[in-house]
Amino acid sequence: MTKALIIGGGGMLGQGLAKALAAKGALAGSALSGVTLFDIAESAIPSGLPGASALTGDLSRPDAACRLIADRPDVIFHLAAIVSGEAERDFDKGYRINLDGTRYLFDAIREENARSGYCPRVVFTSSLAVFGTPLPDVIGDDQVLTPMSSYGAQKAMGELLLADYSRRGFMDGIGIRLPTICIRPGKPNAAASGFFSNILREPLAGEPAVLPVSRDVRHWFASPRAAVGFLAHAAEVDTGAIGGRRNITMPGISVTVAEQIDALREIAGEDAVALIKEKPDAAIEAIISTWPKAFDAQRALALGFVPDRSMQDLISVYLEDHAPEAVRARWQR
């Protein structure tokens, strides 16, 4: 039997993962005996989730991590983070949550390991922001980390901690660098990358959206459904095949903003595209310009991680999984 802990359980990916676990009833080849969802606010618990509970707290407080580890979960998903735009605007908050909170969690695991030999699988969500200029057009698995934002630096530090604590045998960690998630459900958030979803989600609902960068900007994407699949697979992949390189770039699709808009046009027509208004934002341009455009994610593919196929598929996933009923009924064929 497997016990799982989802830190950031109230967020988009945390909720998606919880629903996937409820549907499957198992993780890492074993039936689930309990799932704890932890977040700053109380998380919704999907129906059918075995032994489910929801806890609240602030991971940047050392006592929070100790409380979470006391139950000794077999698999820990660390999804909680302050996103890129907010981490850049609020330096202290970004480091407190993204770095200090991560180290408090890892140290709580290490202390329990010293007491009892406890060694959980830890799945850490990292980011493409760990890479920065200069970059090749297509990035291979051996690219050096040169983050050009506070968020990227914080995630890179988390990756190093994960690798070292795993090397020392305190935990069995795997870090997955997620592509930008698109289309994100709900309302716009503080992420610098948020417009990639906004320019699709809002027009599908008949609402205007702002495009703050040029249409030739290229980026790397995955749907929420694919990202949840990455998380679940990371919980069961053989880390012996990874060796000391514990952090892996996930596969995705590389498209330009213009290609995103073309996919929207194909599904929703010219009226939807007309709702996108171009309004350049120098601050967002500066952040996005340092981000990678495409990857040759051979390590992840060899380990069995499965990407989306096209931008049209990403729009279809949103309509099937996350869109309000009125929007779904309007566009699904």
C-alpha positions in Angstrom: 0.0 0.0 0.0 1.2 3.5 -0.9 0.7 6.8 1.0 1.1 10.0 -1.0 1.6 13.6 -0.1 0.8 16.4 -2.6 2.3 19.7 -1.5 0.5 22.4 -3.5 -2.5 20.2 -3.5 -5.0 23.0 -4.1 -3.3 24.3 -7.3 -4.1 23.3 -10.8 -1.6 20.5 -11.1 -2.2 19.3 -7.5 -5.9 19.0 -8.1 -5.4 17.3 -11.5 -3.0 14.8 -9.9 -5.4 14.1 -7.1 -8.2 13.5 -9.5 -6.0 11.2 -11.6 -5.0 9.2 -8.4 -8.7 9.0 -7.4 -9.5 7.5 -10.8 -6.7 5.0 -10.8 -6.6 4.1 -7.1 -3.0 3.2 -7.2 0.5 4.8 -7.5 3.9 3.3 -8.2 2.5 -0.1 -8.7 0.7 -0.3 -5.4 -2.9 0.5 -4.2 -3.2 3.8 -2.5 -3.9 3.7 1.3 -4.0 7.5 1.8 -3.4 10.8 0.1 -2.8 14.1 1.9 -3.2 17.4 0.1 -1.4 20.3 1.6 -1.6 24.0 0.6 -1.8 27.5 2.1 -5.6 27.3 1.8 -7.7 24.1 2.1 -7.6 21.9 -0.9 -10.7 20.3 -2.5 -10.7 16.5 -2.1 -11.9 14.7 -5.2 -14.5 12.0 -4.7 -13.1 8.5 -4.5 -9.6 9.5 -3.4 -8.5 6.8 -0.9 -7.8 7.8 2.7 -7.9 11.5 1.7 -7.2 14.5 3.9 -6.5 18.1 3.4 -4.1 20.1 5.5 -3.2 23.8 5.5 -0.1 25.6 6.4 2.9 27.6 5.2 5.8 25.5 3.9 8.2 28.4 4.6 7.8 27.6 8.3 10.1 24.8 9.4 7.4 23.2 11.6 5.1 22.7 8.6 7.4 20.3 6.8 8.0 18.3 10.0 4.2 17.9 10.5 3.9 16.6 6.9 6.7 14.1 7.2 5.4 12.7 10.5 3.1 10.4 8.6 6.0 9.1 6.5 4.4 9.2 3.0 5.9 6.9 0.5 5.7 9.4 -2.4 5.9 13.2 -2.0 5.0 15.5 -4.8 6.4 19.0 -4.2 4.4 21.3 -6.5 4.2 24.4 -4.4 5.9 27.6 -5.6 5.7 31.3 -6.1 5.5 31.8 -9.8 7.9 33.6 -12.1 6.5 37.1 -12.3 5.7 37.3 -8.6 9.1 35.9 -7.6 10.8 38.6 -9.7 8.7 41.4 -8.1 9.0 40.1 -4.6 12.5 38.9 -4.0 12.2 38.0 -0.4 8.9 36.1 -0.9 10.2 34.1 -3.8 13.3 32.9 -1.9 11.3 32.2 1.3 8.8 30.0 -0.5 10.8 28.5 -3.4 14.1 28.0 -1.7 13.6 28.0 2.1 10.4 26.0 1.9 12.1 23.4 -0.3 15.0 23.1 2.0 12.8 22.8 5.1 11.0 19.9 3.4 14.2 18.2 2.4 15.7 18.6 5.8 12.6 17.2 7.5 13.0 14.1 5.3 16.7 13.9 6.1 16.1 14.1 9.8 13.5 11.3 9.6 15.9 9.3 7.5 18.5 9.6 10.2 16.0 8.4 12.8 14.4 5.5 11.0 15.9 5.0 7.5 12.9 6.6 5.9 13.6 7.3 2.2 10.6 8.4 0.2 10.3 9.1 -3.6 10.2 12.9 -3.9 9.0 14.4 -7.2 10.0 18.0 -7.5 8.6 20.3 -10.1 11.2 22.5 -11.6 11.0 24.9 -14.6 12.5 25.8 -17.9 13.5 29.0 -16.3 16.6 27.3 -15.0 18.0 27.8 -18.5 19.0 31.3 -19.7 20.8 33.0 -22.6 22.8 32.3 -24.6 20.9 29.3 -25.8 20.8 27.2 -28.9 17.5 27.1 -30.8 17.0 23.4 -29.8 18.4 22.5 -26.3 19.7 19.1 -25.5 19.9 17.3 -22.2 23.4 18.5 -21.5 22.7 22.2 -21.5 24.2 24.0 -18.6 21.9 25.9 -16.2 22.2 29.7 -16.4 19.0 31.1 -14.9 18.3 34.8 -15.8 15.5 35.3 -13.3 15.1 34.9 -9.5 12.5 32.2 -10.1 14.9 30.3 -12.3 17.7 30.7 -9.8 15.4 29.4 -7.0 14.4 26.4 -9.1 18.0 25.6 -10.0 18.9 25.7 -6.3 16.1 23.3 -5.6 17.4 20.9 -8.3 20.9 20.9 -6.8 19.5 20.2 -3.3 17.4 17.4 -4.7 20.4 15.8 -6.4 22.6 16.1 -3.4 20.1 14.8 -0.8 19.4 11.9 -3.2 23.1 11.2 -3.6 23.5 11.1 0.2 20.6 8.6 0.4 18.2 10.8 2.4 15.5 10.4 -0.3 15.0 9.1 -3.8 14.4 12.3 -5.7 13.5 13.1 -9.3 13.1 16.6 -10.6 11.0 17.3 -13.7 11.3 20.5 -15.6 7.8 21.2 -16.8 7.1 22.9 -20.0 4.9 26.0 -19.7 1.4 24.6 -19.0 -1.2 25.7 -21.6 -4.1 26.2 -21.5 -4.2 26.9 -17.7 -7.8 26.9 -16.4 -9.3 29.6 -14.3 -8.2 33.3 -14.1 -4.9 34.8 -15.2 -2.2 34.4 -12.6 1.0 36.3 -11.8 3.3 34.1 -14.0 5.2 36.0 -16.7 4.1 33.1 -19.0 0.4 33.5 -18.2 -0.4 35.3 -21.5 0.3 32.1 -23.4 -2.9 30.6 -21.9 -4.8 33.9 -21.8 -4.7 34.5 -25.5 -6.5 31.2 -26.0 -8.7 30.8 -22.9 -10.3 34.2 -22.9 -11.2 34.3 -26.7 -12.7 30.8 -26.4 -15.0 32.3 -23.8 -15.8 35.3 -26.0 -13.6 37.7 -23.9 -10.7 39.9 -24.9 -7.1 39.0 -24.2 -3.9 41.0 -24.2 -0.8 39.8 -26.1 2.3 41.5 -24.5 5.0 40.0 -26.8 5.5 39.7 -30.6 3.9 36.9 -32.5 7.2 35.4 -33.5 8.0 34.4 -29.8 8.5 30.6 -29.7 8.1 28.5 -26.5 7.8 25.0 -25.2 4.4 23.8 -24.0 2.5 20.9 -22.4 -1.2 20.5 -21.5 -2.3 20.1 -17.8 -3.2 16.5 -18.7 0.3 15.7 -20.0 1.9 17.4 -16.9 -0.2 15.3 -14.6 1.0 12.2 -16.6 4.6 13.4 -16.1 4.0 13.6 -12.3 2.5 10.2 -12.0 5.1 8.6 -14.2 7.9 10.3 -12.2 6.6 8.6 -9.1 7.3 5.1 -10.5 10.2 5.5 -13.0 13.3 3.5 -12.2 15.7 6.1 -10.8 18.5 3.6 -11.2 18.3 4.4 -14.9 18.8 8.1 -14.1 22.0 7.9 -12.1 23.2 11.1 -10.5 21.5 13.4 -13.0 18.2 13.5 -11.1 16.7 16.5 -12.9 15.1 15.9 -16.3 13.5 18.2 -18.9 10.1 17.0 -19.9 9.0 16.6 -23.5 6.6 19.0 -25.1 5.7 20.9 -28.3 7.5 24.0 -29.6 5.3 26.6 -31.3 5.3 30.3 -31.9 2.6 32.7 -30.6 1.5 33.0 -34.3 1.0 29.2 -34.4 -1.0 29.3 -31.2 -3.3 31.9 -32.8 -3.5 29.8 -36.0 -4.7 26.8 -33.8 -7.2 29.0 -32.1 -8.5 30.2 -35.5 -8.8 26.6 -36.7 -11.0 25.7 -33.8 -12.9 28.9 -32.9 -12.7 31.1 -36.0 -11.6 34.6 -36.9 -14.0 36.3 -34.4 -12.2 34.6 -31.5 -8.8 35.7 -32.9 -10.0 39.3 -33.2 -10.4 39.4 -29.4 -6.6 39.3 -29.0 -5.2 42.8 -28.6 -1.5 43.4 -29.0 -0.1 45.6 -26.1 3.7 45.2 -25.8 5.0 44.9 -22.2 8.8 45.5 -21.9 9.1 43.7 -18.5 7.4 40.5 -19.8 9.4 40.7 -23.0 12.6 40.9 -21.0 11.8 37.8 -19.0 10.5 35.7 -21.9 13.5 36.6 -24.1 15.8 34.7 -21.8 13.6 31.5 -21.9 14.2 28.5 -24.1 12.3 27.8 -27.3 12.6 24.1 -27.9 14.2 20.9 -26.5 15.5 17.6 -27.7 14.2 15.8 -24.5 15.7 12.4 -25.3 16.3 11.3 -21.7 12.6 11.9 -20.8 11.3 10.1 -23.9 13.6 7.1 -23.2 12.2 6.9 -19.7 8.7 6.8 -21.0 7.4 10.3 -20.4 4.7 11.0 -23.0 4.2 14.5 -24.5 1.2 16.2 -26.3 1.1 16.1 -30.1 0.0 19.6 -31.2 -1.3 23.0 -30.2 -4.7 21.9 -31.5 -4.6 19.0 -29.0 -3.8 21.4 -26.1 -6.9 23.5 -27.0 -8.9 20.3 -27.2 -7.6 19.1 -23.8 -8.7 22.4 -22.2 -12.2 22.1 -23.7 -12.6 18.5 -22.6 -11.0 18.8 -19.1 -11.3 22.4 -17.8 -13.5 24.7 -19.8 -16.7 26.0 -18.3 -19.7 24.1 -19.6 -20.9 27.0 -21.7 -17.5 27.3 -23.4 -17.2 23.5 -23.9 -20.7 23.3 -25.5 -19.8 26.2 -27.8 -16.7 24.8 -29.4 -16.6 21.0 -29.0 -17.5 19.1 -32.0 
